[in-house]
Amino acid sequence: CVLFFLFIVSLFFCRNLFSTAFCIPSTADTHRSFCLLSLFQTYPSPLFSHRSYFLVLFIVALLSPPLVLAISPFDDHNDKNSKAFSRPSLSTSDPKNPLQASSPSSSVSDRNHTRIMQMDSNPQTSSEELDKVCIIGSGNWGSAISVLVGRNCQRYDHFETNVNMWVYEEQIPMPDGSTQKLTEVINEQHENVKYLPGVTLPTNIHAVPDLADACRGATLLIFVLPHQFLPKLLPTIRESAHPNCRGVSLIKGLDFDKDTKLPVLISQSIAQAMGPEFQCGVLMGANVATEVASGQMCESTLASNFGPPADELTRLVFDSPTFRVQHVSDVAGAEVCGALKNVIALGAGFIDALGMGGNTKAALLRVGLKEMSKFCRMFFEGVKDQTFTESCGMADLITTCYGGRNRKCAEAFAKERMANDEANRENVSPQGNPMDDCDGAASSPDYSFMKDTECEKKWAKVESALLNGQKLQGTLTAEEVKIVLESRGLLPAFPLMKTIYEIAFNGRPVPQIVEGIVIADGTEPSHL
């Protein structure tokens, strides 16, 4: 703009001079003309000084634009050694175009395209590499999510096509009576015959039994395994993964600090173990694994604060027309909802065991959601109201209380408890005290003396019979939540969670679940 302005100014002041300088007759004096070479000899000194200044200015302004263009560097996308992370094609016919593939409608596709086109590089990964995804865990949910992740890594140019999935090696009995390693079965048959039978996994999902090999060079780690196994695995993961990697936890639970007796986000525990620069988000939602794997439409919530473009790229790893992922920034709210809903689901199982209907369960869901919200705000900052209306909030609570594994096992546990009630009432010592059994408290209003170990044995039996090697999260979380609340004298403020714990571990009669479906007086936050 400056050069163009100088060019116009020089034209205005030297219009007569230019006409004569190039041997063109002057309009002021048609008989007098001269060429550029005689310019400095023709004009007197004052006039020469004024006009030659603008002539030089004109020449500089005229020659500068082509010179600037000539020496300017080439665009990096024309370089053969350009970054592997490149912008997606604008072509709507491109099968690897994330804008077209990630959404069922053109309007959503356009919005995705706009977000992607604003991205220049991924701050969480090396600028010379594509995102390399690794799934840590291969159970029911891990195998289901691998279906989506595998397809998206095949579809999008931003990710390496091959996806490693760490598998805890097991021997699988085969129809001919022999046994075969689970990793070999998955890689040869493309099916997790133990944890997700009947579902074909993408061919780019590779089962790897060695954790270090599975994670080597990974820039995006997806954690989907019981959280009690994490502490011994994280040092190996840290050594093998890319130094600038990020993570997403699909683990629905909470950690607890034994010293402070405060709840700790599992995503936070992962981040601390992985190093100061590591960031971990969460994916939570109303997602039953078998329904997700079979392609039934559902929603989920990605909560992360990676920043652009990593938040959107991470969302695209999971998003599909049948698995619609929304992004929020409230990691704490989404993760705590994903943990506490498993506790409420135990109560839903108790209600089902009693044969109660939808009215009672609806009341349990309402009170349960309020207690979840209260717990989040008591122990974590920045929790947002709208988080509870996302898929990770109310929707996940509804799904888990009607069809999840925690509800299923709680129903079986409660039915066994009630079937043995008569025998337990007769199983009384000569002093009139119940014997040390999970069911013995049915004849006493005081449950505090009961041994948790007896109840834990019953839970382990149910878990083994119904879950085919999977683990319950609701019972672990219920125990840890109770410790936190009791240490601060807050148990009375959470009557539902308190009642669920006492039925699950102290032998409180199952029918008393309805006594916990109340709002504690004077304990509600003012905005509730």
C-alpha positions in Angstrom: 0.0 0.0 0.0 2.9 2.4 0.8 4.6 1.7 -2.5 1.4 2.2 -4.4 0.8 5.5 -2.7 4.3 6.7 -3.5 3.8 5.7 -7.1 0.7 7.8 -7.4 2.3 10.8 -5.7 5.3 10.6 -8.1 3.0 10.5 -11.1 1.2 13.6 -10.0 4.2 15.8 -9.4 6.3 14.6 -12.3 3.7 14.2 -15.1 5.5 16.8 -17.3 8.9 15.5 -16.4 8.0 11.9 -17.3 6.6 12.8 -20.7 9.9 14.5 -21.6 12.1 12.0 -19.9 11.0 9.3 -22.2 11.3 11.5 -25.4 7.6 12.2 -25.6 6.6 15.8 -26.6 5.6 17.9 -23.6 2.2 19.3 -23.6 3.6 22.6 -22.2 6.2 23.0 -25.0 5.6 20.9 -28.1 8.9 22.2 -29.6 11.1 21.1 -26.7 11.8 17.6 -25.9 14.7 15.6 -24.4 15.6 12.2 -23.3 16.3 10.7 -19.9 20.1 10.8 -20.4 20.1 14.6 -20.8 17.8 15.2 -17.9 20.5 16.4 -15.4 22.0 18.8 -17.9 18.8 20.5 -19.1 17.3 21.7 -15.8 18.7 24.4 -13.6 19.8 23.4 -10.2 16.6 24.2 -8.1 14.3 22.7 -10.6 16.6 19.8 -11.2 16.8 19.0 -7.5 13.0 19.0 -7.1 12.1 17.0 -10.2 14.9 14.5 -10.1 13.8 13.6 -6.5 10.4 12.6 -7.7 11.8 10.8 -10.7 14.0 8.6 -8.5 11.0 8.0 -6.2 9.0 6.9 -9.2 11.6 4.5 -10.4 12.0 2.9 -6.9 8.2 2.6 -6.5 7.9 1.1 -9.9 10.6 -1.5 -9.4 10.0 -2.4 -5.7 6.8 -4.7 -6.1 8.4 -7.1 -8.6 11.6 -7.2 -6.5 9.7 -8.0 -3.3 7.7 -10.8 -5.1 10.9 -12.2 -6.5 12.7 -12.5 -3.2 9.7 -13.6 -1.1 9.9 -17.2 0.3 7.8 -19.9 -1.3 4.7 -21.1 0.6 5.6 -24.1 2.8 2.9 -26.3 1.3 4.7 -26.1 -2.1 7.9 -27.5 -0.5 8.6 -31.2 -0.9 9.6 -31.3 2.7 6.5 -29.5 4.0 4.9 -30.5 7.3 3.0 -33.7 7.4 0.2 -31.9 9.2 -1.4 -30.2 6.3 -4.8 -28.5 5.8 -7.6 -30.8 4.5 -8.7 -30.5 0.9 -11.6 -28.3 0.0 -12.9 -30.9 -2.4 -16.2 -32.3 -1.3 -15.6 -35.4 -3.3 -12.4 -36.3 -1.3 -13.2 -39.5 0.7 -10.6 -38.4 3.4 -12.2 -35.0 3.9 -13.1 -34.8 7.6 -15.6 -32.1 6.8 -17.7 -34.4 4.7 -17.2 -37.7 6.6 -17.7 -36.5 10.1 -21.2 -35.2 9.8 -24.4 -36.3 8.3 -25.4 -32.9 7.1 -23.6 -30.3 4.9 -24.1 -27.5 7.4 -22.3 -29.4 10.1 -19.7 -30.3 7.5 -19.1 -26.6 6.7 -18.7 -25.8 10.4 -16.1 -28.6 10.7 -14.3 -27.3 7.7 -14.2 -23.8 9.0 -12.7 -25.0 12.3 -10.1 -27.1 10.6 -9.1 -24.4 8.1 -8.2 -22.1 11.0 -5.7 -24.7 12.2 -2.0 -24.2 11.3 -0.3 -26.8 13.5 -1.0 -29.2 16.3 0.8 -27.9 19.5 0.5 -31.3 21.1 2.4 -33.2 18.5 5.6 -32.9 16.5 5.2 -30.7 13.5 6.9 -33.4 11.3 4.4 -36.2 12.3 0.8 -37.2 11.9 -1.1 -38.0 15.0 -0.3 -41.5 16.0 -3.2 -43.0 18.1 -2.8 -45.8 20.7 -5.6 -47.4 22.6 -4.6 -48.6 26.1 -7.1 -51.3 27.0 -9.1 -53.9 25.1 -12.1 -54.8 27.2 -15.7 -54.4 26.2 -15.6 -50.6 25.9 -12.0 -50.5 24.6 -12.8 -52.8 21.8 -16.0 -50.9 21.0 -14.3 -47.6 20.8 -11.6 -49.1 18.6 -14.2 -49.6 15.9 -14.8 -45.8 15.7 -11.1 -44.9 16.1 -9.9 -47.3 13.5 -12.4 -46.1 10.9 -11.6 -42.5 11.5 -7.9 -43.0 11.3 -8.4 -44.7 7.9 -10.7 -41.8 6.8 -8.7 -38.7 7.9 -5.3 -37.5 6.6 -4.4 -36.1 10.0 -3.8 -39.5 11.6 -1.6 -42.4 10.9 -3.7 -45.2 9.5 -2.5 -48.0 11.8 -3.7 -48.0 15.4 -2.1 -50.0 18.1 -4.3 -51.4 20.9 -2.6 -52.7 24.0 -4.1 -56.1 25.0 -3.5 -57.9 28.2 -2.5 -61.3 26.9 -4.8 -64.2 27.7 -5.2 -67.7 26.4 -8.5 -68.2 24.6 -10.0 -71.7 24.3 -10.7 -72.6 20.7 -13.5 -74.8 19.3 -11.0 -77.6 18.5 -10.0 -77.8 22.2 -6.7 -75.9 21.8 -5.9 -72.4 23.1 -4.7 -69.3 21.3 -3.4 -66.0 22.4 -6.0 -63.3 22.5 -3.8 -60.9 20.5 -3.4 -63.5 17.7 -7.1 -64.0 17.6 -7.8 -60.3 17.3 -5.1 -59.8 14.6 -6.2 -62.8 12.5 -9.9 -62.8 12.9 -10.4 -59.0 13.6 -12.7 -59.8 16.5 -12.3 -59.7 20.3 -14.0 -63.0 20.8 -13.8 -62.7 24.6 -14.9 -59.1 25.4 -16.8 -58.1 22.3 -17.9 -61.2 20.4 -19.7 -60.9 17.1 -18.3 -57.4 16.2 -15.7 -57.1 13.4 -12.9 -54.7 14.2 -11.3 -52.6 11.5 -8.3 -54.2 9.9 -6.0 -51.3 10.9 -6.5 -52.1 14.6 -3.4 -54.1 15.7 -3.4 -55.9 19.0 -0.1 -55.6 20.8 0.7 -57.5 24.0 3.8 -55.5 24.9 2.8 -52.1 26.4 6.0 -50.3 25.5 5.7 -51.4 21.8 2.1 -50.5 21.7 2.7 -46.9 22.9 6.0 -46.2 21.2 5.9 -42.8 19.4 2.1 -42.4 20.1 0.9 -38.8 20.1 -2.6 -39.5 21.3 -3.2 -42.0 24.1 -6.7 -43.3 24.7 -7.0 -44.8 28.2 -9.8 -47.3 28.6 -9.1 -49.8 31.3 -10.0 -50.2 35.1 -8.2 -47.3 36.9 -6.8 -49.6 39.6 -4.3 -50.9 37.0 -3.0 -47.5 35.9 -0.3 -46.8 38.5 2.0 -49.7 37.4 1.4 -49.0 33.7 2.0 -45.3 33.5 5.8 -45.3 33.9 6.2 -47.6 30.9 3.7 -45.5 28.9 5.6 -42.3 29.7 8.9 -43.8 28.5 7.5 -45.0 25.2 5.0 -42.4 24.1 5.9 -39.3 22.1 7.3 -36.5 24.4 4.6 -34.1 23.2 1.7 -36.6 23.4 -1.8 -35.9 24.9 -4.4 -38.3 26.4 -8.1 -38.9 26.6 -9.5 -41.0 29.5 -12.6 -43.1 29.0 -12.3 -44.4 32.6 -15.3 -43.8 34.7 -14.1 -43.6 38.3 -12.2 -41.4 40.7 -8.9 -41.5 42.5 -8.6 -40.5 46.2 -5.7 -39.0 48.0 -5.1 -41.2 51.1 -3.5 -38.3 53.0 -5.9 -35.5 52.4 -8.9 -37.8 51.8 -9.9 -35.7 48.8 -11.2 -36.9 45.5 -8.7 -36.7 42.6 -9.6 -36.8 38.9 -8.2 -39.8 37.1 -7.3 -37.6 34.2 -5.3 -35.5 36.7 -3.5 -38.5 38.1 -2.6 -39.6 34.6 -1.3 -36.1 33.7 0.8 -36.0 36.9 2.4 -39.4 36.2 3.0 -38.6 32.5 4.9 -35.3 33.1 4.4 -31.5 33.5 3.6 -30.9 29.9 1.1 -33.7 29.5 -2.6 -32.8 29.2 -5.5 -35.3 29.6 -9.1 -34.9 28.6 -12.0 -37.3 29.1 -14.7 -38.8 26.9 -17.9 -39.5 28.8 -21.5 -40.1 27.8 -24.5 -42.4 27.5 -22.6 -45.1 25.7 -23.3 -48.8 26.1 -20.4 -50.6 24.4 -22.4 -53.2 22.4 -24.8 -50.5 21.1 -21.9 -48.2 20.0 -20.1 -51.1 18.3 -23.2 -52.1 16.4 -23.7 -48.6 15.0 -26.7 -47.5 17.0 -27.0 -43.7 17.2 -25.8 -42.2 20.4 -24.0 -39.1 21.8 -20.9 -38.5 23.8 -19.0 -35.6 25.4 -15.4 -34.8 24.9 -14.1 -32.5 27.7 -10.6 -31.2 27.1 -8.5 -28.0 27.1 -5.8 -28.9 24.6 -6.5 -25.7 22.6 -6.8 -25.4 18.8 -6.4 -27.4 16.8 -5.9 -30.4 19.1 -9.4 -30.2 20.7 -11.1 -30.5 17.3 -8.7 -33.1 16.0 -9.3 -35.2 19.1 -13.0 -34.9 18.7 -12.7 -36.1 15.1 -10.9 -39.3 16.3 -14.2 -40.4 17.9 -17.0 -38.6 16.0 -19.1 -40.3 13.4 -22.7 -39.9 12.1 -23.8 -42.5 14.6 -21.5 -41.5 17.5 -22.0 -37.7 17.8 -19.4 -36.0 20.0 -19.8 -32.6 21.5 -16.9 -30.7 23.0 -16.9 -28.9 26.3 -14.1 -27.5 28.5 -15.5 -28.7 31.8 -13.2 -31.7 32.4 -14.0 -32.0 36.1 -17.7 -31.9 35.7 -17.8 -34.4 32.9 -15.4 -36.8 34.7 -17.1 -36.7 38.1 -20.5 -37.3 36.5 -19.0 -40.3 34.8 -17.8 -41.7 38.1 -20.7 -41.0 40.4 -23.4 -42.2 38.0 -22.1 -45.7 38.7 -22.9 -45.3 42.4 -26.4 -44.2 41.6 -26.7 -47.2 39.3 -26.2 -49.5 42.2 -29.3 -48.0 43.8 -31.2 -48.5 40.5 -30.2 -52.2 40.7 -31.6 -52.5 44.2 -34.9 -51.0 43.1 -35.1 -53.4 40.2 -34.4 -56.3 42.5 -37.4 -55.2 44.7 -39.6 -55.1 41.6 -40.4 -51.4 41.9 -41.4 -49.5 38.8 -40.5 -46.4 36.8 -41.9 -43.9 39.3 -39.4 -45.0 42.0 -36.5 -45.2 39.7 -37.3 -41.7 38.3 -37.2 -40.3 41.9 -33.9 -42.0 42.4 -32.5 -40.5 39.2 -33.6 -37.0 40.2 -32.1 -37.2 43.7 -29.0 -38.9 42.4 -28.4 -36.1 39.9 -28.7 -33.5 42.6 -26.2 -35.3 44.8 -23.8 -35.7 41.9 -24.1 -31.9 41.2 -23.6 -31.1 44.9 -20.5 -33.4 45.1 -18.9 -31.8 42.0 -19.3 -28.3 43.3 -18.1 -29.1 46.8 -14.8 -30.6 45.7 -14.0 -29.2 42.2 -13.8 -25.6 40.8 -15.1 -24.4 37.5 -17.9 -27.0 37.2 -20.6 -25.6 34.9 -24.4 -26.1 35.1 -24.7 -27.0 31.4 -22.4 -30.0 31.9 -25.2 -31.9 33.7 -27.4 -31.6 30.6 -24.8 -32.9 28.2 -24.5 -36.6 27.4 -21.9 -37.0 30.1 -24.5 -35.9 32.7 -28.2 -36.8 32.8 -28.1 -38.9 29.7 -25.3 -41.1 31.0 -27.1 -41.5 34.3 -30.3 -42.6 32.6 -28.5 -45.2 30.4 -26.5 -46.6 33.3 -29.5 -46.9 35.6 -31.4 -48.9 33.0 -28.8 -51.0 31.1 -25.3 -50.8 32.6 -23.2 -53.5 34.2 -23.4 -51.8 37.6 -27.2 -51.9 37.7 -27.1 -55.5 36.4 -24.7 -56.7 39.1 -26.5 -54.7 41.9 -29.8 -56.3 41.0 -28.2 -59.8 41.2 -26.5 -58.9 44.5 -29.7 -57.6 46.1 -31.7 -60.6 45.0 -29.2 -62.9 46.6 -29.2 -60.8 49.7 -33.0 -61.0 50.0 -33.2 -64.7 49.2 -31.0 -65.3 52.3 -32.8 -62.9 54.6 -34.7 -65.6 56.5 -31.6 -67.7 57.1 -29.7 -64.6 58.2 -32.4 -63.7 60.8 -32.0 -67.2 62.3 -28.2 -67.0 62.1 -28.0 -65.2 65.5 -25.5 -65.9 68.3 -26.7 -66.8 71.8 -26.1 -63.1 72.8 -28.6 -62.0 70.2 -26.1 -60.3 67.8 -26.0 -61.1 64.1 -23.1 -63.2 63.0 -20.3 -61.7 60.9 -22.0 -61.9 57.5 -23.0 -59.2 55.0 -26.6 -60.2 55.4 -26.6 -60.4 59.2 -27.5 -56.7 59.7 -31.0 -57.3 58.5 -32.2 -57.8 62.1 -30.4 -54.7 63.5 -30.6 -51.0 62.8 -26.9 -50.6 63.5 -24.9 -51.5 60.4 -21.5 -50.0 61.4 -20.2 -53.1 63.0 -20.6 -55.3 59.9 -17.4 -56.6 58.1 -17.1 -55.2 54.6 -15.1 -58.3 53.6 -18.2 -60.5 53.6 -20.0 -58.1 51.3 -16.9 -57.7 49.1 -16.9 -61.5 48.6 -20.5 -61.4 47.5 -19.7 -58.6 45.0 -16.7 -60.5 43.7 -18.9 -63.6 43.1 -21.5 -61.6 41.2 -18.8 -59.9 39.2 -17.2 -63.1 38.2 -20.5 -64.7 37.2 -21.9 -61.9 35.1 -19.1 -59.8 33.7 -16.8 -62.4 32.0 -13.6 -60.8 33.3 -14.7 -57.2 33.3 -14.6 -55.1 36.5 -17.2 -53.1 38.4 -16.5 -49.4 39.0 -19.6 -48.5 41.1 -18.6 -50.4 44.2 -15.1 -49.0 44.2 -16.3 -45.5 43.8 -19.0 -45.9 46.5 -16.4 -47.0 49.0 -14.1 -44.1 48.1 -16.9 -41.5 48.1 -18.0 -42.7 51.6 -14.5 -42.2 53.0 -14.3 -38.6 51.6 -17.7 -37.6 52.9 -17.3 -39.3 56.3 -13.9 -37.7 56.9 -15.6 -34.2 56.6 -18.8 -35.1 58.3 -20.8 -34.7 55.1 -22.5 -38.1 54.9 -25.8 -36.8 56.1 -25.8 -34.3 53.2 -25.8 -37.2 50.8 -28.5 -39.6 52.0 -28.8 -41.5 48.8 -25.1 -42.3 48.4 -24.9 -43.1 52.1 -27.8 -45.6 51.9 -26.4 -47.2 48.8 -23.1 -47.7 50.5 -24.7 -49.2 53.6 -26.8 -51.7 51.6 -23.7 -52.6 49.5 -21.2 -53.0 52.3 -22.8 -52.8 55.7 -25.6 -55.3 55.3 -28.4 -52.7 55.5 -31.7 -54.2 54.3 -32.3 -53.7 50.5 -35.9 -52.4 50.9 -34.5 -49.4 52.8 -33.1 -48.0 49.6 -36.3 -45.9 49.4 -35.3 -44.1 52.7 -32.3 -42.7 50.9 -34.3 -41.1 48.0 -34.7 -37.8 49.8 -33.1 -34.3 49.6 -31.2 -33.6 52.8 -32.6 -30.4 54.5 -30.4 -27.4 54.6 -27.6 -29.0 52.5 -28.5 -27.8 49.1 -26.4 -25.1 47.4 -28.4 -21.9 47.1 -28.7 -22.1 43.3 -30.3 -25.6 43.5 
